[in-house]
Every structure is written in C-alpha cells, then in structure tokens.
Amino acid sequence: MLGDGITGRLIIFPGLGQLFLQSAKIMENMSASASDENLKYPIGRYQPPVVISADQRAAWIEEMAKLPLNLNKAVAGLNDAQLDSPYRPGGWTVRQVVHHLPDSHMNSYMRFRFALTENVPLIKPYDEGAWAELSDARSAPIAPSLALLEGLHTRFVLLLKSLSDADFARTFRHPELGERRLDWTLGLYAWHSLHHVAHINNREK
C-alpha cells in the first residue's frame, strides 16, 4: 500500500505485504547462515596466499609447534559433562574434537613423508566423520590423545624445519582435491590447528 505522490490516494499492490514478509524471511535466513558459518569457521576458512614465502612457512610451522600447548590450555579444567557437550549445535563434542586432532594430523604427517619419498603419490583420504563416531573418539579419556598429539608434533615440526624450498614444492595427489603442494598443505594444517582450538575456546558454555 503506497501513496501515488500526486493526489495522496493510496495505491494497493496485491501481494506487497507477502513480498515484505518473504524479504524479511530471506534476511533472517541469511543472518542465521552467517551465524552458523561463524560457529563452524570461527577464524574463517583456509585462504592461503597466492605465493607462499619462507617467512609464511616459518609462521605456519610455529603454529604447528604451539598446537599441543594451545589444546591443553583450551581443555584445562573441563569436566566430563563439558567434554561431552557439542562445541556448537549439531557439532562434535569437545571430546571428539580433541581425539580428531591427532587422527587428522597423523594422516597429514604420513602424507608429507609419502610426498617426500615418492613421486606424486596418490594418498588415501579418510572419513573423518565416521572416525569421530567410533567408540574411542566418542568416549575415551582425552589424556592419551593429548600425549599422542604432543609426540606427533614434536616429530612433525622437526621434519618441517628440515625441509628445503624444493621439498615444500613436492606434491601428492588427493583423489578429490587433485595435486597439492606440501607448502599449501602446511598452511592448511596450521589453520586446522587454530580452527579447532577456537572451536573449544568459543564453545557454548
């Protein structure tokens, strides 16, 4: 319903009210989608630079080195009820997130070693969702996974610091993602380290 601007008469547009309601609903859905995106990706999605410098690699390696301590700090003092609560509606529990990190980073560590010793090896992906639903991932104490992650990253960081420019340019082939360089993969797992610690730190209290 609008004025015609000349006579002051009201002009009624059929369906205009419904259009406003539909627009409001779209805006509401967009807001909900943005909120869900922020809960899923609290530090944003992985966006590597076009050119990955040695300084960038060094910063990523430092993030990898800090993950065990950062994760320990994030879960310090949490009781079983808190560990078994999802970090977001519909998400994994904190316990599942903790167990997921060494699972995921062990796979990455092996991909690095394959790529460094073979010519563009085809790597085997894994179903992280199915792994997270296994009994140990859902209910096991987190201490073994914290210890596993610490030992793993000690070895992983030693390996990463030993690599040359040529080493970081080596690649593996992922069945779904195609060929990936090791420097790109390093950035992904540095991001992944921050990503899941942020999930725990920002969880619903």
C-alpha positions in Angstrom: 0.0 0.0 0.0 1.6 3.3 -1.2 0.6 6.9 -1.9 0.5 7.9 -5.6 2.6 11.1 -4.7 0.1 13.4 -6.6 -3.4 13.1 -5.2 -2.5 11.5 -1.9 -4.6 8.5 -2.8 -3.5 5.1 -1.6 -2.5 2.5 -4.2 -2.8 -1.1 -3.1 -0.3 -3.6 -4.7 -1.7 -7.1 -4.3 0.9 -9.3 -2.6 3.1 -6.5 -1.4 2.7 -7.5 2.2 3.7 -11.0 1.3 6.7 -9.7 -0.6 7.8 -7.8 2.6 7.4 -11.0 4.6 9.4 -13.0 2.1 12.1 -10.5 2.1 12.3 -10.4 5.9 12.4 -14.2 5.9 15.3 -14.2 3.4 17.2 -11.7 5.6 16.5 -13.9 8.6 17.9 -16.9 6.8 20.9 -15.0 5.7 21.6 -13.9 9.2 21.2 -17.5 10.5 23.5 -18.8 7.8 26.1 -16.2 8.7 25.9 -17.1 12.3 26.2 -20.8 11.5 29.2 -20.1 9.3 30.9 -18.2 12.2 30.3 -21.1 14.5 31.7 -23.6 12.0 34.6 -21.4 11.0 35.4 -19.1 13.9 38.7 -18.0 12.3 37.3 -18.1 8.8 38.0 -20.6 6.1 41.5 -21.5 4.9 42.7 -18.9 2.5 46.4 -19.4 1.6 48.3 -16.6 -0.1 48.9 -17.0 -3.9 52.7 -17.1 -3.3 53.8 -18.8 -0.1 57.1 -17.3 1.2 59.7 -18.8 3.5 58.6 -16.4 6.2 55.0 -17.6 5.8 56.1 -21.2 6.1 58.0 -20.4 9.3 55.0 -18.8 10.8 52.9 -21.8 10.0 55.5 -24.2 11.5 55.4 -22.1 14.7 51.6 -22.6 14.8 52.1 -26.3 14.4 54.6 -26.3 17.2 52.2 -24.4 19.5 49.2 -26.7 19.0 49.8 -29.2 21.8 50.1 -26.4 24.4 47.2 -24.4 23.0 45.0 -27.5 23.0 46.0 -28.4 26.6 45.1 -24.8 27.7 41.8 -25.0 25.9 40.6 -28.1 27.7 42.2 -27.5 31.1 39.7 -27.9 33.9 36.9 -29.2 31.7 34.8 -31.9 33.4 33.3 -34.9 31.6 29.9 -33.1 31.1 31.7 -30.2 29.4 33.9 -32.6 27.3 30.8 -34.4 26.1 28.9 -31.2 25.1 29.0 -30.1 21.5 31.0 -27.0 20.8 28.1 -25.8 18.6 24.6 -27.0 17.9 24.9 -30.1 15.8 28.6 -30.2 16.0 31.1 -32.6 17.5 31.6 -32.8 21.3 34.8 -31.2 22.7 36.0 -34.8 23.4 35.5 -35.7 19.7 37.4 -32.6 18.6 40.4 -33.4 20.9 40.6 -37.0 19.5 40.1 -35.8 15.9 43.2 -33.6 16.0 45.8 -36.4 16.4 43.8 -38.5 13.9 43.9 -35.8 11.3 47.5 -34.7 11.9 48.8 -38.3 11.8 47.3 -38.5 8.3 48.9 -35.3 7.3 52.3 -36.4 8.7 52.2 -39.6 6.7 51.2 -37.6 3.5 54.3 -35.4 4.0 56.5 -38.5 4.3 55.0 -40.1 1.3 55.4 -37.0 -0.8 59.0 -36.6 0.3 60.0 -40.1 -0.7 57.7 -40.9 -3.7 56.9 -39.2 -6.9 53.5 -37.6 -6.6 52.0 -40.4 -4.6 48.2 -41.0 -4.5 47.2 -40.6 -0.9 44.3 -42.4 0.8 41.7 -40.0 2.3 39.8 -41.0 5.4 36.2 -40.3 6.6 36.7 -38.0 9.5 33.1 -38.0 10.4 33.0 -41.8 10.6 36.2 -41.8 12.6 34.7 -39.3 15.1 31.8 -41.7 15.7 33.9 -44.6 16.7 33.7 -45.6 20.3 37.1 -44.3 21.4 36.5 -41.0 19.7 33.2 -40.6 21.5 34.1 -41.8 25.0 37.8 -42.3 25.6 39.7 -40.1 28.1 41.4 -37.2 26.3 44.8 -37.6 28.1 46.1 -40.2 25.6 45.2 -38.1 22.6 46.8 -35.0 24.2 50.0 -37.0 24.7 49.8 -38.5 21.2 49.5 -35.1 19.7 52.5 -33.8 21.6 54.7 -36.6 20.5 53.4 -36.4 16.9 54.0 -32.7 16.6 57.5 -33.0 18.1 58.4 -35.2 15.2 56.3 -33.3 12.7 57.9 -30.0 13.5 61.4 -31.4 13.4 60.6 -32.7 9.9 59.0 -29.4 8.7 62.0 -27.4 9.9 64.4 -29.6 7.9 62.7 -29.1 4.6 64.1 -27.0 1.7 62.2 -24.9 -0.8 62.4 -27.8 -3.2 61.0 -30.1 -0.6 58.0 -27.8 0.0 57.3 -27.7 -3.7 56.9 -31.5 -3.8 53.3 -32.8 -4.2 50.9 -35.6 -3.5 47.6 -36.4 -5.3 44.4 -36.4 -3.4 41.6 -38.4 -5.0 39.1 -35.5 -4.6 41.3 -32.3 -4.3 43.9 -33.2 -7.0 47.6 -32.5 -6.8 48.6 -30.5 -3.7 52.0 -29.0 -2.8 53.5 -29.5 0.7 53.7 -25.8 1.4 49.9 -25.4 0.8 49.3 -28.5 3.0 51.4 -27.0 5.8 49.3 -23.9 5.7 46.1 -26.0 5.8 47.2 -27.8 9.0 48.4 -24.7 10.7 45.0 -23.2 10.0 43.4 -26.5 11.2 45.3 -26.2 14.5 43.9 -22.8 15.2 40.4 -23.7 13.8 39.7 -26.5 16.3 41.3 -24.8 19.3 38.9 -21.8 18.5 36.0 -24.3 18.5 36.8 -25.3 22.0 37.6 -21.8 23.3 34.4 -20.4 21.7 32.1 -23.3 22.6 28.7 -22.8 24.1 29.2 -22.6 27.9 
